[in-house]
Amino acid sequence: MKASAKEGRNGIPALLAFVCGGIAVQALPELPSPMLLAGLTVAALILYFFHRFLACALLLGFAWAAAFALVRLHDALPHALEGQDIIIEGAIASLPEPHERGVRFEFDVGRSVSPDGARVPGHLRLNWYDTGRTVRAGERWRLTVRLKRPHGMLNPGGMDYELWLFSRNIRALGYVRESTGNVLLKPANPWLPGAWRQQLSDRIHAALADSPFDGVIRALVMGAEDAITPAQWEVLRRTGTAHLIAISGSHISLIALLAYGIAAGAASLLQVMHWPPPAVAAVAAVAAASGYSALTGFAIPTQRALIMIAIAMGGIIAQRHLRPVHTLTWALAAVVLLDPLAVTSPGFWLSFLAVGFILYLLTGRLHRAGFVRGLAWTNWATSLGLAPVLLFFFGQISLISPLANLFAVPVLGLAITPLALFGALVLLVWPAAGIVLMGFTETLVAWTWKALEWLSALPWAQWQHAAPPLPMALLAAFGAAVLMIPRGIPGRWLGLFLLLPAATYAPGPPPEGSYRLTVLDVGQALASVVETHAHTLVFDTGARLSDSFDMGTAVLEPYLRSRGISAIDTLVVSHGDNDHIGGAATLLQRFPVAAALSSVPDKLSHPAAKSCRAGQSWEWDGARFEMLWPPTPEGAEGEGTADDDNDTSCVLKISATQGGALLTGDIERGAESGLVTRYAAALASTVLVAPHHGSKTSSTPEFLSEVRPSTVLVSAGYRNRWGFPSPQVMERYRRLGIRVFDTASGGALTVPPGADGTGPELIPYRLSHRRYWHDTAPRTESPAGAAPR
């Protein structure tokens, strides 16, 4: 009972237990039923009655986070409404983001007219393509839209887009259909935060329209990051200074500190007697931080900082001394209470751990360094403390972050940001003066950017490494803390040994004589990676969807980094269609590539790119690679080829102890006929990557009868407009007893190494790494009576 009483008096362990309960929910593949959650809540109350406060808090945190997620999941788009025309009315809920093909925005639905009366989710993400209309935040519109459920690409090392959408409560995606019924119902209310954001964004953009730093300054002022270019993001990532650009705790704290100082001075000067000046200043600080948070759209990092400031200022108003650790813990629990999904964000961990590590560095130290030396030491130590977290989430660490932040924090954070905020305020009341201030701000940003670009260009600026498993990352974080214990306490350098497992972690390569084939989830495109014991081949690279987004950056690079691959031995691009070659330029820029083969070598920016031709072969680590198609020009007569770029696709066969794999690009019936004529039974392979994404013009019965695959992998996009894979082809696979897996429903598909020759045991990534927010369970097509393996 004494221990229980102590738990009751000290609420910090209970708060941490509540947070741990919320974290546990985010690892679940499925959520508990409402009845089970009710039972857990009753159990928590019983535990509270018996003074088991930690167990009670843990169960309450779990039940609360699960209930929160269940409510959000309930607001889902019915499958029957996908692809249907729906008329909706509501308000534009975000700053519109222009892109090459139109504009993108979030939309709050007030009313909908759906075909069967079903309810449309309340928050959507919409695209309006090829329109000259201007839309503004806060406006109310009636729109005709087509929607689909949130469904994103899912790959090892890549971004979980469905989680990102779920955390923002975006429960359907879609686009605006051209219709005479698309009308503006009501202009934006000028008194609402959305209209303020739009007006301020427009004025800053007008003042800096010709500046390459327009997007950077708008991000500094109001968190609008859509105009920051990919090249600028790369500089920020390599220098570890992205936290200074995005609206974060430092911005909100700066606003609160300025408001506190001004209000405290004014209260003392005016001799306000009814309330203590510190309490007046604390109220002003919270009000200023809240107003600025509203201006930034209450982004998640802003919410965390606002809660922490409100708790700290609440202690001042209540005239109670709050220890920094208690303030941090209460803020942590408050964030999880308001939004349990916040724990899925890397920013959540980076922000709280950064503050916690700084408090740790400032506690129990006998010697206080001077300001400059102390700032430098704290900056370096914090970079070390956060390194395991950055490595776990992103697989990379900025080695020059301590140096870059040493000058960027005071320049960008303490000089340029206040100037930008003041200039933005002046723009609203005195545009001419505001333009001058914004011009001066832009000059300072340009000077600072030159230094950041120079640092970013250093070859050792960034260390990229395979992200370690969670236990190794936690061990490394503990090791960093051990290294930073106060001087005089023995055993500090033991922390280095705790860092070693994460720093030296490398995923195991396939054994000699076998291969690992991964068909990545790249939507309606194809990208695959073949690994042997010491070599890597990339076959096709997915699509390039815009100047700022391609599958080389979004999918292939993260996957290769997650596998610890830093160089590509051979790049094969089957043919020149965008959905196969679109990511090649990025890949060639980011990785050294020893050899490149393609049916269109002139389209690859590789000095030694060659044409792929039948007869080319090589052996890596006991696995044999043979190029089967296209034939040489002199040997193409009578092969059954067609005048079609698809039928000139490179076709590669891999042979090893686990069986063969046939990678076919976009070949259709003409090339398939030529392959059957030339190779016949020699085409036999255990795994077939479906020709042309499973189109009805491919996978002919004659071709399949020679290949005789036990498994077919289909790379196709979710609800793609061509309807791939074709139902006719799927039925053909079923009749032949072939297992079929597709990336649309399964995510990345990996054929693991197998030394026993019994065939690959394949588990789709969406199934093996399933979380409750993922749209649907993977669909695996199997022959009648056969269970998927």
Helices and strands as residue ranges (DSSP letters): H 2-9, H 11-25, H 34-49, H 53-74, G 79-81, E 85-92, E 97-99, E 102-113, E 123-129, E 140-148, H 161-167, E 172-176, E 183-186, H 193-207, H 214-222, H 230-239, H 242-245, H 249-269, H 277-295, H 300-317, H 324-338, G 340-344, H 346-362, H 371-394, E 396-398, H 401-408, I 409-416, H 417-429, H 431-456, E 462-464, H 470-483, H 494-504, E 516-519, E 527-531, E 536-541, E 544-546, E 549-550, H 551-551, I 552-556, H 557-562, E 568-573, H 578-581, H 584-590, E 593-598, G 601-603, E 610-611, E 617-620, E 623-629, G 633-635, G 645-648, E 651-656, E 659-663, H 669-679, G 680-683, E 687-689, G 691-694, H 701-707, E 711-714, H 727-735, E 739-742, H 743-746, E 749-751, H 765-768, E 780-781
